[in-house]
Amino acid sequence: MYIKRKLEGKILKYLDSPEIIAVVGPRQCGKTTMLKKIFDSLDHAVFLSFDDRAALNMFNRNIDDFAEVYVKNNKYLFIDEFQYAKNGGKKLKYLFDAHKIKIFISGSSAVDLTVNALKYLVGRIFIFNLFPLDFEEFLSFKNKNYLSSLTLANKHFKSLERDKAGEEVQSALLKYYEEYAIYGGYPRVVLADDDAEKQEVLKNIFNTYFLREVRDILGLIEDYKLEKLINGLALQIGNLIEYNELAKLSEFTYPTLKKYLNFLEKTFICTRVKPYFNNKRTEIVKNPKIFFYDSGLRNSIINDFRKLEKRPDAGALLENAVFCQLTKGGYEFNYWRDKKKHEVDFVLKLADRELLAVEIKSRIKTNNSASIASFNKIHSEAKIILVHANVEKNNKTESLPKDSLIQGVYLIYAV
């Protein structure tokens, strides 16, 4: 079953443009499936993967022979698993300049594209990130009938607004959102028949990551240290990174630790979110916070798939799910924390210069928040919304008072 990804429409807009199209993202997020769908709609096109050693060796050893076999008489060239190519950027530049063919490449690591390839392809390439499913795509896989229940809360976000949907719709969507937060958005996981299969697929995705990215690309022999680092990070989602603690846990020196944190970002495992501030004297906090690109993969790493109501990390897990939505929506965002430890989960700088602060809670009984009040004193121009999942039965949130700083309260949240 093929479910159209949002990115497909963006790529099709550039089908007739001369630029190389690069799609990068984690393994098994749907890159190959999406590009094969585009390929199937085209004439005079060839699709190959550098998992095929013969094609890869020809590309690496004799680019003219490669062009004779795969480029001649074709208008479109698709190359999957491009990260395995040696000097790939330089050779793509040659194909692009000499043969004027439209090229699509994909890979599960941004390392080669950002470090080696890009310097040869400036002005010749558009790079797109494909991540696991966002919540709307997740619903397309699970039950399209509920998509219409996600209404446009404002010009930037779709949400299920509190008190504007019937109890049956609220209950169903919250159940789906809880599944999304616990098992994530990898397409193969979403389509699995039961929880046991979902967990097995996630475990295999992580194991494949170590076999292919860590050993093939990084060449890391002591991968047990990296695994300890990833486990430590998985236990810190939504929290400030403690570099000294992670260095002791992983046995990496501080420079090596920073190197592997960069590698984890380039291979789409987790990333750091920096603080937002205008006033260094009162707001600046240097350490970033850590989030995983897929909450299901994170839960697989710590082997915890309990329901939200039974989890001590329910708030952090929902915060990570919202992080996934913001990342997949292409938004720039930070977290906010002052020196008195008041904190707002995400601050978004929108295209129209609007500032939006987002606070995420798993259990709320009041809209009062010292952190929001402290943030508002400094950033009175910001719009503030509260996001929550009613994981406790009969947990009714207070109505917003007339003078509330919060402009919107949403049961679930989707970009």
N, C-alpha and C positions, 0 to 999 in steps of 0.2 A: 504494500500500500504506500503510495507516494503522497505526502502532504507538502504542499508548496511552502517554502520558507520565505520570509519577508525579504531576505537579501536577494533572492532570485529576481524579483522585479527591478531592484536597483541595478543589478548586473546587466539585465537585458537592455537597459537604457543605453549602455555603452557597447552594444553588440557591433555597431558599425563604426565605432571610434577606433583610431589606430593604436591606442595604448594597450600594452600588455595588462591583462587582468590577473591579479594574484589574490587567491582566497586562502587565508591562513586561519588556523584554529585547532583546538584539541582533537585528538584521535576520536573517531566514531561520533563526531558531532553532526555528520551529514554532508561533509564537503564533496565527497566522491559522488554520492547519490544526487545532489543538486546539480553538479557539473555534468553528469551523465544525462540528466533530464534535458539540460540546455543543448548538449551535444546531439541528442536524439532528434532534436527539432531542426537541425542544420544539414545542409548538403555540402559535399566537398569538405568534410571534416574528418579528423583522425583523433582517436583517444588512446593514450597509452599511459602506463604507470611505470615509474622508476623502481617499483618492486620487481619489474621484469628486468633481470640482470643484463640480458642481451641488449635491450634498448638503452639502458643506463650506460653500459660499457661503450656502446657506439657513440653516445652523446659525449662521454668523457674523453674518448680516444681520437675520434675523427668526426668533427662537427659537419664537415662537407658530406661525408657518407650518410650521416644522420639526416641532413637536409634532403639528400637525394631520395632516401627511402620514405621519410615521413612528411616532408614539407612540399616537395614538388607536386604540382597538380592539386594541391589542397588550399582552401581559403582559411581554414581554422585548424589550429593545433592545440590539443588539450594534453597537459602533462600532470599526472597525479603523483604525489609523493616526491615533489621536486627537491625537497631538502637533502636528498641523497646525492645530488649532482655535485661534482667538483668544479669550482670556478663557474658555477651556474649563471651568475649574472653577466659575466663577460661573454659567455657563449650565447645567451639569450639576446644580448645586444647585437651580436653578429647576425643571428637569424632575423631579428627585427629589421635591421638596417639593410641587409642584403636581399631578403626575400619578401618583405612587406606582407607577411602573413599575420593574421590575428591570432595571438597566443593567449591561452588560459593556463595558469599553473595553480597548483594547490599544494599545501604542505602542513604538517602538524607541528612545525616549529618555526617561530619567527626569527630564529637566530641567523640563519644564512641570509634571509631577505634584508634584515636590518643592518647586518654587519658587513657582509661580503657582497651581496648582489646589488644592493641599492645604489652604491656609489657608481656603478656602471649604467644604471637604469633611470637616473634622474631625468624627468621629463618624458619618460617612455612607459611608465607603469602606474596603475591605480591599485592600491592594496585595500582589500576588504577583509574584515574579521568575521568569521562565522563561529558563533558560540553554540553551546547546547540551547535547547528551546527556551524562549521566554514564556511567560504564563499564557499569553494569548495563543501562541503556537502549541503549547501543551494542551490547551482546551480543544484546539483543532484536531489533535490526535485522539483525545479522550471523548469529547462530546461537543460538537459544534453548536448544539442548540443553546448552550449557555453563553456563547460569545456575545449575544445581543444584550445580556444582562450587565455586561461591563460597559458602563456609560461614560461619556466624556465628562470627567469631573471639572477640568478646565482645559485650556487650549494645549496643555502639554501631556496630561495624564488621563488614563482610563482607570476607573475604580468602581467598586460596588459601594455606593454611598450608604451609610447607616440609615436605617428607617425608610429607605426608598425602594426596598425589594422585599418580597414576601418571605416568610420564614422558611418555606421549602427551598426557594432559590438560594437564600443566604446559607442554609445548612449544606446544600449540595456544593456550592462554590467554596465554602470554607473547607469542606472535606477534600475537594480537589486541590485547594491551595496547600493544605497540610501535606498531601501526597507529594506535591511539587517541592515543598520545603524539605521533606525528608528524603526523597529519592532523586530529586533533581530533574534535569531536562535532557539527558542524553536520549536520542530517539529510540534506540534499542531498549533502553530501560523503561521508557514510557509505554512501549508496546508490549512489554513482558506480561505474561498471564497472571502471575502471582508474586507475592513479596519475596519468596525464596529465589525465584528466577531473577528478579530485579537485583537482589544482593549479589548473586553469582555473576551477573553481567558487569556490575560495578567493580567487583573484585578483579575480573579479567581485564577491564579497561586499565586499572591501576597497574596490574602485573605487566601488561603490554607496554605501558609507558616506561617501566624500568628496563624492559628488554630492548625497546627500540630507541627511545629518546635518550635515556641515561647512558646506556652502554654503546649504542651505535654512534650517536652524535657527540656526546660528552666524553665517551671513552673512560668513564669513571669506574675504577676497579673497586674501591672501597665504598660501594653504593649503600652499605648498611648505615653509614654515617648520614647520607642524604635521607634515607628512609626515617631515621630517628629525628632529623630536622623537620621533615614533613609532618610526622606525627606530633611533634611539639607545636608546630604552627596550627595544626588542625584543632588543637585544644585551646588555642588563643584567639579564635575568630571573634571579631568585633572588639578586641582588646588592643591596647598599645603593645607593640613589639618590645619584648625585653631581650635585647641583644646578648647581654652577658649570660642570661639564663639559657638562651638557645645555643650559645657557643659551648657552654659546659655540657649541655645535653647531647649535642651532636659531635663534640670533640673537634670541631672546626675552629681554626683561628678566626679572629674577627674579619680580616680581609677575605679569607676563604668563605666565611659565612655570607658576606655581602655578595660575593661572586655567585654563590649558589642560589641566593634569593633572587638575583637577576635572572639566572637560568630558569628558575621555577616560574617567573613571570613570562619569559619568552616562550616557554612551552605550555603556557595556559593552565597551570595548576592553581596558583594563588597569586595575589598581588597586594601591594601596599597602597593605602589611601592616606594622603598627607593632610595635615591640619589646615583649616581655613582661619585667616586672621587679617585684621586691619591694624590692630594696635599691638605691637610687639611687647609692650610693657605689661599688658594685662591678659593677652590671649595666647601668646606663642607657646606651643608645646611641640618639641622637636620630633618625638618619636611618631612614626606612622602607625596605623592600625592594619591588621591583616585580614583579608577575606579570600575565600576560595571561589573560583569561577563556576563551580557546580557544587551545590550543597549536598547532593547525593554522594558524590565522590568523597567529599569531606567526611560524611557519616560512615562511609565504607572504611575509610582509613582508621577511624577510631572504633569501628564495629559497633555502632549504636544507631538503631533504627526505631527506637521507641516513639510513641505518639507524643505530640507536643505537651499534653497535659501531664505527662509522666517524666518530662525532661527538665533537669536543672538549667540546661542551656537553651531553653525554648526561645527566650528573647534574642540571644545571640544568633540562633539559627534563622529566625525570622528576619533579623537584620541582614544576614548573609543572603537570604532570598531576595530582599529588596535591593541589595548591592548588585545581584545578578541582573535584575530588571533594569537598573540604571545603566549598567555596563552595556547590556545588549541594546539599550536605546541610544547609545552613543553620547550620553551626557557627561559633562565635566562636573565632578563633585569632590568634596572634601568632607571631613568631619570637623566639628568645632568643640574646643575644650578650653576653659580659662584656667588660670593658675589656682583658682579655688575649687577645681575639679568639677565644675558644672559642665555638662556635655550635651550636645545635640548630635544625633547620629549622622545625618548627612546635610550638607549645605550645597545647593545646586546653583551654579551661575548659568542662567539661561541666555538664549541667543538675543533676547530683547532687553538684556541687562537686568531682568528681574531676578531677585534673590529669593530662593525658596528653601526653607528649612524643613526637614522631615524628621520626625521623632517616631520611633517604632517601639511598640510595647506588646508583650504577649498577654498580660493581664492588667487591666486598668479599671479603676472604679471612680476616678476623678480626672478632670482635665487640667487640674492645677499642677504646675511643674516649676520648680525653682530654676531648673536649667533653662527652660524656655523663657522665663522672666528675665534671667540674667543675659541671655542672648539678645532678647528684644531691647534691652536697655542700650546695647551697643549698636545693634542693627535694626533700628525701628522700621526701616523701609522693607524688611523681609516679610514675605508671606509664610505663615507657619501652618503645617498640617500634621495631624496625628494619625498614625497608621496602627491598627491593632487586629489581632485575630482573637476572637472570643473563645478561647480554649477552655474556659471554665463555664460549666452549665449555669444558666440563669445569672450570668454576669452582665448586668446592665450598666452602661456608662452614663454618667450624669449628662443632662442636656447642657449645651454650651451656654454659659451666662452671657448677658449682653455685652459685657466689657471684656470678654475672653480674648486673649492674644491669638488663639488658634482659629484659623479661618475654615478648616475642614477636618472632619473625622471620618475615616474610611475603614471598613471592615477588612478589606484586602486591597492590594495595590498592584497595579499593572501599568507599565509604561505603554 
